[in-house]
Amino acid sequence: MADLTPDLLESLRQFSSCTISNTVETFNVRPRNKGFMTPNIKCIFPDLGNMIGYAVTAVIQAEAPPSSRMNASRIDFIDEILKIPEPRVIVMKDLDYPNVIGSFWGEVQMNIHGAVNCVGTVTDGGVRDLDEMHERGFFAFASDVLVSRSYVHLVELNVPVNVGGVDVNPGDLIMGDKHGVINIPKDIAADIPEAVIGVEAREKVMIDFCQSPDFTVDGLRDQLRKMYGG
């Protein structure tokens, strides 16, 4: 699996998810209402800044003990993680959602996965041990904060999942910040930093005019026509 350069990933990480979203739109590679997660996937630690990494995917469940056909090995999961380039983000589908009850994530799992260069998790399940996760700088985007692990277990490893309304495949490029989570199309990722310049330049014309002492309503109408047409 080909990975992008560390410098490019760091460049992308510096942008907000909103800027990334606006810029992806200009490439017309997917509908504008796709590719970003719904607000039920909350940023648990907004002060940690921006996360970026390649998706390692898994399916979990916690409501009942695993059956023999629903008990993927945690040792096998480490092997699956190592198949994905660094940095890594664990994207977990919780089969109990929206009635999540048991957290896969806590102090122990955060340390295990952090040791193999996973920078955070995105899940429609829950997280716990928040102080320890925050202290380590481990990013968390989740639907809930939970008390117990209950019967949480792995069901499937590195398979396509849908979390927060977004289809995520192993190796997808995932970016998250205080606004939410977006799946960045890898085939245009290298072109995004330069494209951001154009997007922000167009927005700056409108912003500067609105803040200008020469602002007029007639002038605003002209600017709106230039930006949106009509």
Secondary structure, 3 states (H helix, E strand, C coil): CCCCCHHHHHHHHCCCHHHHHHHHHCCCCCCCCCCECCCCCEECCHHHCCEEEEEEEEEEECCCCCCCCCCCCHHHHHHHHCCCCCCEEEEEEECCCCCCCCCCECHHHHHHHHHCCEEEEEECCEECCHHHHHHHCCEEEECEECCCCCCCEEEEECCCEEECCEEECCCCEEEEECCEEEEECHHHHCCHHHHHHHHHHHHHHHHHHHHCCCCCHHHHHHHHHHHHCC
